[in-house]
Amino acid sequence: MALVRDKSANSGGSRGQVALLIARATMLAYPELLPELAGRLERRGYRAVLSVLEHEGDVDSALHHVAGVGIVGVIAAALPSLTEVFALEKAGLPLLLYNCFTPSVRANVVSCNHRECGWSIAMRLIDAGHRRFGIISSPADSLVGRERVAGAVEALEQRRAREILIEPGDFSYESGQDALDRIFARVPRRPTAIIAANDAMAIGAMERARALDIRVPRQISFVGFDGIGIARWPAYQLTTMRQPLRRMAEAAAAAIADRIEHPDHQPETRLFAGELIVGKSARLERPVPTRVTG
């Protein structure tokens, strides 16, 4: 875990410091997230203290480190234990959960509705005629990844997909390639659609398919989540669900500032819809039957 203080954190006029707890993988996936959050906080008079987590499961230990640096609030992009949540509440430190919604924690929440994103993109594939699916899931400690996969599986089971093969990944490009190999090894007939819990794994799996001379999307469709910059490159043009990061950052800064300045206000939850970015990696329409003449 790395702790980085804003150099101007103690400058005159600041209303205090807000701790940002963000996993390294999240920082890599959304490089614009930190400047968006820090910038929105600064406009409201607060300074950011960044704690970079090697894994989302490190969030509890990170809270112990930041608790003594004079912070006035916490934005956590990973889910702390209930013990740590209660400790923050007892200490009078407002907590906002960013992109890790759970009804069991009493705190402000600003999140994309990841379960709905998974459900809607799976439904779109089902409506396009896909029936055999491979899913590349996330690390077990990623609430975001679990929600995306759960939403997709719910939709596929609801519409009675013929096959749902789930293989784990770790959000990396390489794990997407490896997961696709394992999916192919499990069944004699390949899936026609692959849903990956993030864009990097989807791109890795798609590149592996191309190396095997599989035509994308004619033979297999690939979809991901996040809408990262590389997903829009001409070589990939990935179909993906993008998060409204700027709107979410503004909502997070406004919510934590309100709780700091008005401690008696009740926590609120704001869920944002994802945006489907249609690329060229997935068939999202039913194929047109070929008319045989003569």
C-alpha positions as CSV (number, residue, x, y, z in Angstrom):
1,M,0.0,0.0,0.0
2,A,1.3,3.4,-1.0
3,L,0.3,6.6,0.8
4,V,0.5,9.8,-1.3
5,R,-0.3,13.2,0.2
6,D,-1.2,16.2,-1.9
7,K,1.6,18.7,-1.4
8,S,-0.8,21.5,-0.9
9,A,-2.9,19.5,1.6
10,N,-2.1,21.9,4.5
11,S,-2.3,25.1,2.5
12,G,-4.4,27.9,3.7
13,G,-8.1,27.9,2.9
14,S,-8.4,24.1,2.8
15,R,-11.4,22.7,4.7
16,G,-9.5,19.5,5.4
17,Q,-8.2,16.3,3.8
18,V,-10.3,13.5,2.3
19,A,-8.7,10.1,2.1
20,L,-9.1,8.3,-1.3
21,L,-8.6,4.5,-1.1
22,I,-8.2,3.1,-4.6
23,A,-6.9,-0.3,-5.7
24,R,-3.9,-0.2,-8.2
25,A,-5.9,-2.2,-10.7
26,T,-8.7,0.4,-10.5
27,M,-6.2,3.2,-11.1
28,L,-4.9,1.4,-14.2
29,A,-8.4,0.8,-15.6
30,Y,-9.6,4.3,-15.0
31,P,-6.6,6.7,-15.1
32,E,-9.0,9.6,-15.2
33,L,-10.7,8.7,-12.0
34,L,-8.1,10.2,-9.6
35,P,-7.8,13.6,-11.3
36,E,-11.6,13.7,-11.5
37,L,-12.2,12.9,-7.8
38,A,-9.3,15.1,-6.6
39,G,-10.3,18.0,-8.8
40,R,-14.0,17.9,-7.7
41,L,-12.9,17.8,-4.1
42,E,-10.6,20.7,-4.5
43,R,-13.3,22.8,-6.0
44,R,-15.2,22.3,-2.8
45,G,-12.2,23.3,-0.7
46,Y,-10.9,19.8,0.3
47,R,-7.6,18.2,-0.4
48,A,-7.0,14.5,-1.4
49,V,-4.8,12.0,0.5
50,L,-4.4,9.0,-1.9
51,S,-3.9,5.5,-0.5
52,V,-3.1,3.0,-3.3
53,L,-4.1,-0.5,-2.5
54,E,-2.3,-3.5,-4.0
55,H,-5.5,-5.5,-3.7
56,E,-9.1,-4.4,-2.8
57,G,-8.8,-6.7,0.2
58,D,-6.2,-4.4,1.7
59,V,-8.8,-1.7,2.4
60,D,-9.1,-2.4,6.1
61,S,-5.3,-2.0,6.8
62,A,-5.3,1.2,4.6
63,L,-8.0,2.7,6.9
64,H,-5.7,2.3,9.9
65,H,-2.9,4.2,8.1
66,V,-5.0,7.1,6.9
67,A,-6.9,7.5,10.2
68,G,-4.0,9.3,11.8
69,V,-3.3,11.9,9.1
70,G,-5.9,14.5,10.0
71,I,-8.5,13.5,7.5
72,V,-12.2,14.7,7.7
73,G,-13.7,12.0,5.4
74,V,-13.0,8.8,3.4
75,I,-13.9,7.8,-0.1
76,A,-13.2,4.1,-0.5
77,A,-13.3,2.4,-3.9
78,A,-13.2,-0.9,-2.2
79,L,-15.5,-2.4,0.4
80,P,-14.2,-2.3,4.1
81,S,-15.4,-4.8,6.7
82,L,-18.3,-3.9,8.9
83,T,-15.8,-3.6,11.8
84,E,-13.9,-0.8,10.1
85,V,-17.2,0.9,9.0
86,F,-18.4,1.0,12.6
87,A,-15.0,2.3,13.7
88,L,-15.2,5.2,11.2
89,E,-18.7,5.9,12.3
90,K,-17.6,5.9,16.0
91,A,-14.8,8.3,15.2
92,G,-17.2,10.6,13.4
93,L,-15.5,10.2,10.0
94,P,-18.0,10.2,7.1
95,L,-17.5,7.3,4.6
96,L,-18.5,7.2,1.0
97,L,-18.3,3.9,-0.9
98,Y,-17.3,4.6,-4.5
99,N,-18.3,1.9,-7.1
100,C,-18.9,-0.8,-4.4
101,F,-22.6,-0.7,-3.6
102,T,-23.8,-3.0,-0.8
103,P,-27.0,-2.6,1.2
104,S,-25.4,-4.0,4.4
105,V,-23.2,-0.9,5.0
106,R,-24.6,2.3,6.4
107,A,-22.7,4.9,4.3
108,N,-23.1,7.2,1.3
109,V,-22.7,5.2,-1.9
110,V,-22.0,6.5,-5.5
111,S,-21.8,3.6,-7.9
112,C,-22.5,2.5,-11.4
113,N,-25.2,-0.2,-11.3
114,H,-22.9,-3.0,-12.3
115,R,-25.4,-5.8,-11.9
116,E,-27.8,-4.0,-14.2
117,C,-24.9,-3.4,-16.7
118,G,-24.2,-7.2,-16.7
119,W,-27.8,-8.0,-17.1
120,S,-28.5,-5.6,-20.0
121,I,-25.4,-6.6,-22.0
122,A,-26.2,-10.3,-21.6
123,M,-29.9,-9.6,-22.6
124,R,-28.7,-7.8,-25.7
125,L,-26.6,-10.8,-26.7
126,I,-29.5,-13.2,-26.0
127,D,-31.8,-11.1,-28.1
128,A,-29.2,-11.3,-31.0
129,G,-29.6,-15.1,-31.0
130,H,-26.6,-16.2,-28.9
131,R,-27.3,-19.3,-26.8
132,R,-23.8,-20.6,-25.7
133,F,-21.8,-18.3,-23.5
134,G,-18.4,-18.1,-21.9
135,I,-17.9,-15.7,-19.0
136,I,-14.5,-14.5,-17.7
137,S,-15.0,-13.5,-14.1
138,S,-13.0,-11.2,-11.8
139,P,-10.9,-11.7,-8.7
140,A,-13.0,-12.9,-5.8
141,D,-12.4,-9.7,-3.8
142,S,-13.8,-7.5,-6.5
143,L,-17.3,-6.5,-5.7
144,V,-17.7,-4.7,-9.0
145,G,-16.6,-7.8,-11.0
146,R,-18.9,-10.1,-9.0
147,E,-21.9,-7.8,-9.6
148,R,-21.2,-7.7,-13.3
149,V,-21.0,-11.4,-13.6
150,A,-24.0,-12.0,-11.3
151,G,-26.2,-9.7,-13.5
152,A,-25.1,-11.4,-16.7
153,V,-25.7,-14.9,-15.3
154,E,-29.1,-13.8,-14.0
155,A,-30.1,-12.7,-17.5
156,L,-28.8,-15.8,-19.2
157,E,-30.5,-18.1,-16.8
158,Q,-33.7,-16.2,-17.1
159,R,-33.7,-16.6,-20.8
160,R,-32.5,-20.2,-20.6
161,A,-29.2,-20.0,-22.3
162,R,-28.0,-23.4,-23.4
163,E,-24.6,-23.1,-21.9
164,I,-22.9,-20.8,-19.4
165,L,-19.2,-21.6,-18.9
166,I,-17.4,-19.4,-16.2
167,E,-13.7,-19.2,-15.9
168,P,-11.8,-16.9,-13.5
169,G,-9.5,-14.0,-14.5
170,D,-7.6,-11.3,-12.6
171,F,-8.5,-8.3,-14.7
172,S,-5.3,-8.6,-16.8
173,Y,-5.0,-9.0,-20.6
174,E,-3.1,-12.3,-20.1
175,S,-5.7,-13.8,-17.8
176,G,-8.3,-13.1,-20.6
177,Q,-6.3,-15.2,-23.0
178,D,-5.8,-18.0,-20.5
179,A,-9.5,-18.1,-19.5
180,L,-10.5,-18.4,-23.2
181,D,-8.2,-21.4,-23.6
182,R,-9.8,-23.1,-20.5
183,I,-13.3,-22.4,-21.8
184,F,-12.5,-23.9,-25.2
185,A,-11.0,-27.0,-23.5
186,R,-14.2,-27.7,-21.5
187,V,-16.6,-28.3,-24.4
188,P,-16.4,-29.6,-28.0
189,R,-18.5,-26.8,-29.3
190,R,-17.3,-23.3,-28.7
191,P,-19.5,-20.5,-27.2
192,T,-20.7,-17.9,-29.7
193,A,-20.3,-15.1,-27.1
194,I,-17.8,-14.2,-24.4
195,I,-18.6,-11.8,-21.6
196,A,-15.5,-10.6,-19.7
197,A,-15.7,-8.7,-16.4
198,N,-13.5,-5.9,-17.8
199,D,-12.2,-4.6,-21.1
200,A,-8.6,-5.8,-20.6
201,M,-9.7,-9.4,-20.3
202,A,-12.1,-9.1,-23.2
203,I,-9.3,-7.7,-25.4
204,G,-6.9,-10.5,-24.3
205,A,-9.5,-13.2,-25.1
206,M,-10.3,-11.6,-28.4
207,E,-6.7,-11.5,-29.4
208,R,-6.3,-15.1,-28.5
209,A,-9.3,-16.0,-30.6
210,R,-7.8,-14.2,-33.6
211,A,-4.6,-16.1,-33.1
212,L,-6.6,-19.3,-33.5
213,D,-8.1,-18.0,-36.8
214,I,-11.5,-17.4,-35.3
215,R,-13.4,-14.7,-37.0
216,V,-14.7,-12.0,-34.7
217,P,-17.6,-11.3,-34.4
218,R,-18.8,-13.7,-37.1
219,Q,-17.9,-16.9,-35.1
220,I,-17.5,-15.5,-31.6
221,S,-18.6,-12.2,-30.1
222,F,-16.7,-10.4,-27.3
223,V,-17.9,-7.8,-24.8
224,G,-16.4,-6.1,-21.8
225,F,-16.9,-3.4,-19.2
226,D,-15.4,0.0,-18.5
227,G,-14.9,1.7,-21.8
228,I,-11.2,2.2,-21.4
229,G,-9.3,4.2,-24.1
230,I,-7.6,1.2,-25.7
231,A,-11.0,-0.5,-26.3
232,R,-11.7,2.2,-28.9
233,W,-8.5,1.5,-30.9
234,P,-9.2,0.5,-34.5
235,A,-7.6,-2.9,-33.8
236,Y,-10.2,-3.7,-31.2
237,Q,-13.4,-1.5,-31.4
238,L,-14.7,-3.4,-28.4
239,T,-18.3,-3.5,-27.5
240,T,-18.4,-2.5,-23.8
241,M,-20.4,-0.9,-21.0
242,R,-18.9,2.5,-20.1
243,Q,-19.3,4.2,-16.7
244,P,-20.2,7.9,-16.4
245,L,-17.0,8.7,-14.4
246,R,-17.3,12.5,-14.5
247,R,-20.9,12.5,-13.2
248,M,-20.0,9.9,-10.6
249,A,-17.0,11.9,-9.4
250,E,-19.1,15.0,-9.1
251,A,-21.7,13.1,-7.1
252,A,-19.1,11.6,-4.8
253,A,-17.4,14.9,-4.0
254,A,-20.8,16.5,-3.4
255,A,-22.0,13.7,-1.1
256,I,-18.9,13.5,1.0
257,A,-18.7,17.3,1.4
258,D,-22.4,17.3,2.5
259,R,-21.8,14.6,5.1
260,I,-18.7,16.4,6.4
261,E,-20.5,19.7,6.7
262,H,-23.8,18.3,7.8
263,P,-23.1,15.2,10.0
264,D,-26.8,14.8,10.9
265,H,-27.7,14.2,7.2
266,Q,-28.7,10.6,6.5
267,P,-26.5,8.6,4.0
268,E,-27.8,8.3,0.5
269,T,-27.2,5.9,-2.4
270,R,-26.9,7.0,-6.0
271,L,-26.7,4.4,-8.7
272,F,-25.8,5.4,-12.2
273,A,-26.7,3.5,-15.4
274,G,-23.9,2.4,-17.7
275,E,-23.7,3.3,-21.3
276,L,-23.5,0.7,-24.0
277,I,-20.7,1.5,-26.5
278,V,-21.4,-0.6,-29.6
279,G,-18.1,-1.5,-31.3
280,K,-17.3,-4.2,-33.9
281,S,-16.4,-7.0,-31.6
282,A,-19.9,-8.4,-31.0
283,R,-22.9,-9.4,-33.1
284,L,-25.8,-7.6,-31.5
285,E,-28.5,-8.3,-34.1
286,R,-29.9,-11.6,-35.3
287,P,-28.3,-12.8,-38.5
288,V,-30.4,-12.3,-41.6
289,P,-31.3,-15.7,-43.2
290,T,-29.7,-16.4,-46.5
291,R,-32.2,-16.9,-49.3
292,V,-31.5,-19.9,-51.4
293,T,-32.5,-19.4,-55.0
294,G,-32.5,-21.6,-58.1
